[in-house]
């Protein structure tokens, strides 16, 4: 039995180990193992509830604003406060900027290189590349001289033996399919995005106070009163937004479609697809408790890929199991009553416990969360902007809706969601201006400590469904706090019934052209945008070879 170890895999956040078995050129089994215990739930016990948003933001250097928002929503729920309309819009604008920033960075920096052969770009004709780019969109820097300069820069990297961010790739792999000109165009857009993403981060900071760890979310609303009432600040936000929209419309969407056109079999064969999907919904259009909110992007639960039978999310039906996780055994519990008791001795056991992630379940079933779940829910609900864009993408690629249930569909959904959100953000700015003109400038509502209370904050974030649950004791201290994050949903282990987690399900059946260079596995793992760093172990039962290699 051959074992192939990929360690480390960059372009994700944290520490993850994935083991797969390959037989007959396909993945036949998979195990997803989170290798890091954080213990934020334990750290928060006994603290002032108002500390939670600041501490949970530090769960990750990428997922900062999202934890602040989920935590603040949990506190709002616990004290039963309704935030003012202007505060709701401010939160939506900051959260929307997070999506625009995160999704574009994920495609170009974290996942595009799984589809794009960087070294192949050295064979490209800059003139043909410019013709291709201008046929797909209208964006500055798409001339012959521009692409020639990128090609020369790339050639300098290669000749010096220092590929920098492009080192350790599977360049030349037989399943890279783009022509050299498409590869050169993608590399150029990668470099463009590295500069542009700074402006997306500034959008967050304009009303978030700073980036990455925002400062303006407080129980009952936001604190950025002067920023919201500043015409210049609103105009600056819109200026950056228009830059993002130009890139999304003329570069991001066309690039995704161009890549997808060469990999349509991934959609047709549902490679990397899952069965069940969950989305909480996103961007409240009114103030109230979660069950009473109307969301701009509606959520829902989809079982067995049946879009016609979508149901509302009932938070009471969410549980977490620890049967295969490195925690003391106990029953499946709703996060409101969750227990976090880590084991002292975490040993990897294929037939036993093998991950620091618990196994979240909805009605006892594993659920994929993230952009694909969010787009599927909106599409199933008849959300017009989403439905129109999904239909346009399917028509352009000439593929059926069933093709969405795949790694390729997950990648396309992220781009679709980015455009839908970016296009709506200008309307939120207009709404804010209308409230200001009408004198409705309150940005925080009064509230009081209720004594013992519970609350939860549910929201969709770039990586998927994020939930925070809080129990506040009679002394106004945190008695219990639980986070169920997107990567726990997606990368969690098997449960007591033996059901695999979503990433494990997605990997099973994946075709592998070369077990020594399992590019196809990396594609699917990256498509979930894991918030953990990974080591992938590939097991081939036909040989006894042992190899170790790295991949960027």
N, C-alpha and C positions, 0 to 999 in steps of 0.2 A: 504494500500500500504506500503510494508516494504522497508525501506531504510538501506542499508549496506554501511558503510563508511570505506574505507581503507585509513589510514592516519597516518604516511607517508608511501609511497613506496620508498624504497631506490633502489640503483643500477640504477638510472638514474640521469640526471643533470638538476637542475632547479625546477620550480614549475608548475605542471599540474594538472588539475582536469578533470576527465572523469566520466560522468554520463551515466549509461546504464539502460534500462528497460529489464526485463527478464520475459518471459511468455512461458509456456510449455517446460521449460528446455533449452531455447535458448535466446540469446540476440535479442531483437526485435527493439531496437532503441538505439542510442548513441550520446553523445555530448562531444566534446573535447575542453577543455577550458584552454588556457595558462593563468596563474595567475600572470605573472610578466611583467611589462613594463620597458624596458631598455632605449629606447630613444637614441640609438647611432647615428641615423640619425640627430637628433637635436644637439647633442653634437658636431658633425663634421662640422656643418655649420659655414662658416667664417674662418676656419682654413687653414693652408698651406696643400695642397694635400698630401705632403710627410708625414704628420702626420697620415694619414688614416691607413696605415698598422700596426702602433704601437698601435693605439687606438682600432681598430677593433679586434686585437688579444686578447684584454681583454674582448671581449664579453663573454668568457667562459674560464674556467680553463682546458678544454679538447680540444676544437676546437680552437687551437691557430695558429699553422702553416697554417692551411687551410684558415683562414681569411687573414693572411698575404699574401698568394699566390693569392687569388682572388682579393685582394685590389691592389697588385702590378701589376697584369694583367690588371686591370682597368686603372691604371696610365700609363702602357706601351701603352695601346690602345689610351688613351687620347692624349699622346704626339707623337703617331705614331712611336715608336721606335721598331726595331727588335733586340732581344737579341742575343748575340753570341752563337754558338753551345755548348761551354763548360759551359756557364751559364745555358742553357736549361737543360743539363744533371745534373748539380748540383741541380737545383730545382727539377728535377724528382727523384733524389736519396733521397733528404730530404722528399719529398712528399710520396714516396714509403715507406720509413721507418715509416712515420705516419700511413699509412694503415696497415702495418704489426703489429705495436704496438697496434693500436686501435682495429682492428678486433679480435685479439686473446684475448685481455683483455675483449672485449665485450662478447665473447662467454663464457669464463670461469668465469669471475667475475660478469658480469651483467645479463646473460640470462641462463646459463647452469642449475642453481639451480631451474629453472622453469620446468625442465625435469628430474632432478636428485634428489632423496630423500636421503639427507645426513644422516639422522638418520638410514635409512635402511642399510647403509654401515656397521653398527655395527654387523650385522648378517652375514657378508661376510666371506668366507674362504680365507685367504691370498694366499694359494697355488692355488686355482682355479682362484683367481684374477690375479696372476702372469701368469698363463697359458693363460688367456684371453688376457692380455696386450701383451704378446709376440706373440700371434697368430695374433694380429692386427698390430703390428709394432715392430721395433727394437730400443728401446730407453733406455738409462741408468736409473737406479733406478727402474727397473721393476721386481725385484726379490721378493721372498717370504718374506725375512726379511724387505724389503722396505715397502711393503704393510702392513705387521704386525705392523710396527712402526707407519704408518699413522692411522691404526685402533686404536692402543693404545692411540695416541694423541687425536683422536676424542672421545674415551671413557672417557678420562680425562676431556675434555670440558663438556661432558654430565653429568658426575658424579658431577662436580663442579657447575652445573647449569649455566655455562657461555659458551654459544655456540659461543660467539664472532661474527664473520661475518656470522655464520649460524643461528643466533637467529631469532625468529619471522617468520620462514618459515611455509608452510602448510605441514609439514612432516607427512607422513601417509595418505595423500590425496588419494582418490580412483583412481585418474587418473595418479598417479606416476606408471610407468610400468616397469622400469628397474629392473633386478634381483640384489640382494645385491652386488654381485661381480662387476657388471658394475658400481654401485653407488660408491663403494670403489675406483675403478680405476679412476672415474671422480673426486672424492674428492682429490686423490693424485695428479692428473694432475692440478687441480685448484691450489694447493699449489706450484707445480713446476712452473706454469706460473707466480705466484706472484714474484718469484725470477728472472725468465727469462725476464720478461717485462722490467726490469731495463736496460738490454743490448739493447733492441730495442730502448729505449729512448736515449741511448748513440749514437746509429746510427744516430739519428736525430741531436744530438748535434755536431757530428763530422764535418758536413758541414753546420749546422745551427747556430753554435756559442754557443748556449745554448738550454736547454729544460726546460720548455715548450715553452717559448716565444722566438722564434728564432730571430736572429739579422742580417742575411746575405742577405735577399732579399732587393734589391734596384731597383728603376726605371732604366730599361735598362740592368739588369742582377743580379749579385751577388757580394759580397765583399770577398768571401772566397778563394782568389787567392792562398795564400801560403798553405792552407789546401789541395786544389785540386792538387797542384804540389808536395805534400809530399808523397813519395812512402809508407812510414810507415803508414801514415794516411789512404791511400787507402787500404792497406793490412789489417789494423785494421777493416775497414768497412766490407771488404769481410769476415773476420774471424767471426764477429758478424752475418753477413748474413747467413753464413753456419750453425751457431747454430740455427738461426730462421728456416731455411729450414728443418733441421733435426727434429725439433719439429713439424713443419707443416705436414711433410710427415709421421712421425711415431706416432704422438699423436693427433694433431688437426683434420686432415682429418679423421683418423680412429674413433676418439671419436664422431664426428658429424654423421658419417655413423652408428656407433653402436647405438646412441640415435635414429636416424631416423628410424632404422629398427623396433623399438618398437612403433612408432607413425605414421606408413605409412598411416593410415586413415586420418590424418590431410592433407596429400597431395591429397589422392584419393577424399576427399570431399571438397577440396579447402578451408578448414577452415582458416580464416584470410586472404583470398586473396583479391586483388583489380583488377580493370578493365583496367586502363590506366597507362602508364609508360613513364618516361622521364629521359634521361641521356645526359649530355653535352659532354661526352667523356673525356678521361684522358691521361695524359703523352704525351705532344706534341713531335712529331718526327721531326718537323721543326719549324722555327721561323716565325711568321707573325700574322696577325689579326685572331680572332677566326674562321671566316668563311673560312680562307685559310689554317688552320692548319690540318695536318694529325695526328690523335691521335693513340697511341699504343692500347688503349682500345677505340674503336669507340662508339659514342653516337647515340642517335636517339629518336624518338617519336613512341610509340606503342599504338594504340587505340584498345580497345575492345579485348585485348589479341591476336591480329592478328600479329604474328611475321613476316608473309610474306609481310606485308604492312608497314614495318618500314619506316619512313621518317626522313630527316634531321631536326635538330632543327633550327627554325627561331626565334631569340630572340625578334623580333618585335611582335610576337604573344603571348607573356607572359603578363599577367595582374594581378593586385591584387585588390580584392574587399574588401569593409569595411562594407557591409550591416549588417553583423552579428558580427562585431568586435567593440571594444570600441574605435572607432574613429569617428570624424565628418563625416557624410554621404557625399558621392561624387561618381562620376562615377568610373567604373573600369579603372585603368590606367596602362600603361606600366611603369615598374620601372624607366625608364629614365626620366619620368615626375611624379614620385610618390610623394605623399603628406602624411606627417605623422602629423596628428592633433589629439592627444589623447583627449578623453572626461575627464571631471573632475569627473564625477560620474559614476563609472563602476559597474553596477548592473547586476547580472546574471539573464537572462530571457530566458527560453527555447524557447519561440516564437519570441524572439528579439535578442539583442546583448548578447554574452556570452563568449567572448575571447579577449585577447590582441593580438592574432595572426590575421593577415589579411588572406584572402583566395586567394592564388595564383591559377591561372588557365592558361591553355594553350589551345588556341582556345576555351576558355570558358569551358574547362573540367578540373576536378581535376585530378592530376597526382601523382602516387606513385614515389618517388625518393629513391635512396639508392642502396645497393649491388644487390638486385634482379633486379631493373631496369637496372643497369649497366651490369650485366651478361646477361640479356635477350637481351639487345641491341647488345652486342658483339656476342652472340650466333646467333642472327638473321642476323648479318652482315657477318657471316662465319669466325669470328676471330678464327684461328685454335687452339691455346692453350686453349681458353675458351670452344670452341665447343667440343674438345676432352675430357676435364675434365667433362663437363656437361653430355655428353653421357656416360662416365664411371660411374658417380654417379647414373644416372637413371638406367643403366644396373645392377649395384651392388644391388640397392634397388628393382629392378624389378617393377618400376613404370613408367607411361607414362610422356611425357614432360609436360602435363597439370598439373601434380602434383606440378610444380614449383610455380603455382599461389596460394600460401598459406603461412602461418606462417612458416611451415617447410621448404618450398622452399626458403623463405627469409633467414632463418638460414643457409641452405646449400650453398646458393649463396655467403654469406659472406666468408665462408671457401674456396670456389672455387676461388673467387677473390683474396684472400690472397695468395694462392699458385701461381696463374698466375702472380701476381705482383712480388712476391719474386723471382720466377724463372727468371724473365726478368731483375732484378736489376743487376745481375752479368754482363750481356751483356752491360748495361749502363756504368759500371765501365771500362770494356774493351774498349768501345767506347771513354771514356774520356782519357784513356791511349794512344789510337791511335791519338787523337787530340794533346795531349801534345807532343808526339814523332814527330808529323808533325810541331810543332812550333805554333800551333793554340791555344794560351793560353789566348786570350782575354776573359775576364769574364764580361765586362760591356761595353755597347755601348754609345756613346755620344748622347745627346739629348738636346733640348732647349724648353723653355716655349712657347707654341703656342698662348698664350692669351686665349680667350674664347674657350673652347673645351669640348667635352663629350667623355666618354669611358665606356666600361664595361669589367669585367673580369669574365668569366664563366669557371668552372672546377668542375669535380666530386670529392667529398671528401668522407671519410668513411661513413658518414650518408646520402650522396646523393648530388643532384645538388645544388651547391652554386654559387650565382651570386652577384657581387657588381657593382653598377652603379654610376658614378660620373659625375657631371657637374661642370666644373671649369669656374669661371667668368673671365672677362677681367682683373681683378686685380690679377689673379693667386691665388684666394682663392676658397674654396669649396662653391659653391652656393647651390648644392643639392647633397645628397648622400643617396642611398638606398641599403639595403641588403635584399636579398630573400634567406633565409637559408633553409637547408633541412627539419628541423622540422616545418618550416612554411608551406612548401608544404605538408608534411605528416600529421601534427596535426592541420592544419587550420580548421576553422569552416565551416558551410554551407555558400552558396552564395545566391544571390538574387533570383536565380532560384530554390532554395531549395535543390541543390545538396550537399550531405554530403561530408566531407573531407575524404581523404584516410584511416586514422585510424578509423574514424567513420564507413566507409564502411566495413573495415576489421573486426570490432567487431560484426557488425550485422550478425546474423546467427550462431554465435559461441555457441556450446553446453556448458552448465554449469551443472556439476555434482552436485554441492552444492553451492547455492547462498551465503551461509554464509562463503564460502572459495573459492572465484572466481579465482582459479589458472589459468584457461584457459584464462581469460581476461588479466592477468598479462603476460602470455606467448606472446600474440600477441602485447601488448603494448611494451614490452621489445624488441621484434624482430625488431622494427623500430629504436631502440637505441635512444629514445628521448633525446634531449638536454635540459630537464627540469625535475624537481622533481614533483611527481604526488600524487594527492588524487583521488581515484576512488570511485564513489558512485554507488551502485548497487540497482536498484529499482525493487521490485517484487510486482505486482499488486494483488497477491492473499492473502497477509497477512498484518497485521498492526504492525509487529515487527520492532523494531529499535535496531540495534547493531552497535558497533564500535570496530574495531580491527586493528591490525598492521600486516604488512608483510614485510619481508626483500627483 
